[in-house]
Amino acid sequence: MIVLGAILLILGLVLGMSILTYIGVVLLVIGAVLWVLGAVGRPVGGRKVWY
């Protein structure tokens, strides 16, 4: 999710499409939050580990 967010953010900035920039930022933030929660051992969505 973080990688997709970064790609969309870069594409949005390069192509000048603000909707891609907003979606990229949202995906980056959500991905970072889930990553941090998983890294500290907190269960996310009822699961401790996602496969």
C-alpha positions in Angstrom: 0.0 0.0 0.0 2.9 2.3 0.7 4.5 1.6 -2.6 1.3 2.1 -4.5 0.7 5.4 -2.6 4.2 6.6 -3.5 3.8 5.7 -7.2 0.4 7.5 -7.4 1.8 10.5 -5.5 4.8 10.8 -7.9 2.5 10.3 -11.0 0.1 12.9 -9.7 2.8 15.5 -9.2 4.5 14.8 -12.6 1.2 14.7 -14.6 -0.4 17.5 -12.7 -3.4 15.5 -11.7 -4.4 16.5 -8.2 -6.8 13.5 -7.7 -3.8 11.1 -8.1 -1.8 13.2 -5.6 -4.6 13.0 -3.0 -5.2 9.3 -3.4 -1.4 8.7 -3.2 -1.2 10.7 0.1 -4.1 8.9 1.6 -2.6 5.5 0.7 0.7 6.5 2.1 -0.8 7.6 5.4 -3.0 4.5 5.7 -0.1 2.2 4.8 2.3 3.9 7.2 -0.3 3.6 10.1 -0.9 0.0 9.4 2.8 -0.7 9.2 3.5 1.0 12.5 0.7 -0.8 14.2 1.9 -4.1 12.9 5.5 -3.3 13.8 4.6 -2.7 17.5 2.7 -6.0 17.7 -0.8 -4.6 17.8 -3.4 -6.7 16.1 -4.8 -5.0 13.0 -8.2 -6.2 11.8 -8.2 -9.0 14.4 -5.0 -10.5 13.1 -1.5 -10.0 14.5 0.2 -11.2 11.3 -1.0 -10.7 7.7 0.1 -13.3 5.1 
